[in-house]
Amino acid sequence: MQEKTKHEILNVFIPTTPNPTSGFLFVPKKDVKILDMTVDEGIKMAVSAGVITPKFKEGKVQVPQKPAAKKSTGAKGVKKKK
């Protein structure tokens, strides 16, 4: 597979439903984010459908912030009555 592209390729596992043991893909290395978890932790998370997750390691995982909620004006283009 590597001979077919100029990019370094990695074999990545992305669990799919209904069979979480399928889902091996070839992905360019530049598009892969390496996670700080063991294979064992990853398998537990995939098989449990995310119910079992690894503990966050201080300074290793950044939790994305939710965007600020926008004020609702009702239906699009319709002003609320006072």
C-alpha positions in Angstrom: 0.0 0.0 0.0 2.8 2.4 0.9 4.2 2.2 -2.7 0.9 3.6 -4.1 1.3 7.0 -2.4 3.9 9.6 -1.5 2.5 10.0 2.0 3.5 7.9 4.9 0.5 5.6 5.6 -0.7 4.1 8.9 -3.1 1.3 9.5 -5.8 2.8 11.8 -8.5 1.0 13.7 -11.9 2.7 13.8 -14.5 0.5 15.4 -17.8 0.2 13.4 -21.2 -1.1 14.2 -22.6 -3.7 14.5 -19.2 -5.4 14.7 -16.7 -3.4 16.7 -13.9 -5.7 15.5 -14.1 -4.4 11.9 -12.9 -1.0 10.7 -9.2 -1.1 9.7 -8.3 1.7 7.4 -5.2 3.1 5.7 -4.8 6.8 6.6 -2.0 9.3 5.9 0.1 9.8 9.0 -0.4 13.6 8.8 -4.1 13.1 9.4 -3.7 10.9 12.5 -3.8 12.2 16.1 -1.9 9.9 18.4 -3.8 9.3 21.7 -2.2 8.8 25.1 -3.9 5.5 25.9 -2.9 1.9 25.8 -4.2 -0.7 23.4 -6.0 -2.3 26.3 -7.8 1.0 27.2 -8.8 1.5 23.5 -10.3 -2.0 23.2 -12.3 -1.5 26.5 -13.6 1.8 25.2 -14.5 0.4 21.7 -16.2 -2.8 23.0 -18.1 -0.9 25.8 -19.3 1.7 23.2 -17.6 4.4 25.2 -19.1 3.5 28.6 -15.6 2.6 29.9 -13.1 5.3 29.1 -9.5 5.8 30.2 -8.8 8.2 33.1 -7.6 11.6 31.9 -3.9 12.1 32.5 -3.0 15.5 33.8 -1.6 17.7 31.1 -2.0 15.0 28.4 -5.6 15.5 27.2 -7.2 18.8 26.3 -10.9 18.8 26.6 -12.5 21.0 24.0 -14.6 24.0 25.3 -18.2 24.2 24.3 -19.0 27.4 22.3 -21.1 30.0 24.2 -24.8 29.5 23.7 -26.5 32.0 21.4 -29.6 33.8 22.4 -32.6 32.4 20.6 -34.8 34.8 18.6 -37.4 32.1 17.8 -38.0 31.0 14.2 -35.7 32.2 11.6 -36.5 35.8 10.8 -39.5 35.9 13.2 -39.3 38.2 16.2 -40.7 37.0 19.5 -43.8 38.8 20.8 -43.4 40.6 24.1 
